[in-house]
Amino acid sequence: MLIEVGHRHNINSDRILAVASLDSMPIRKAAQLAKKEGVLINLTGPFVSKAIIIMDTGVVIKIAIRPSDVQSRILDASPLRS
C-alpha cells in the first residue's frame, strides 16, 4: 500500500521496518552512515528533516513529516480499517 510521505512522494508501507524521529543521536548517526554508504534517499525538499524511514531493503529515507504522521497515514490506508 502506497502512502504519501510529503511533497507528493509515496512509499510502499508494506516494506517499512521502522520510522524514527531524528531527535536522538543514534538515529542521526544511522542517517549519516546511510548517506556515506549511498543508501539514503532525501525526500525533504527544502524543509527540515523530522524523521527517517528504514526500509526492508536497507534503504533509509529522510522525510520532513513527523513519525506520528506517518503512522496515521499507514493506519488510514490500511484495508483492515473499517
Buried (B, 14 or more C-beta within 10 A) or exposed (E): EEBBBBEEBEBEBEEBEBBBBBEEEEBBEBBEEBBEEEBBBBBBEEEEBBBBBBBEEEBBBBBBBEBEBBEEBBEEEEEEEE
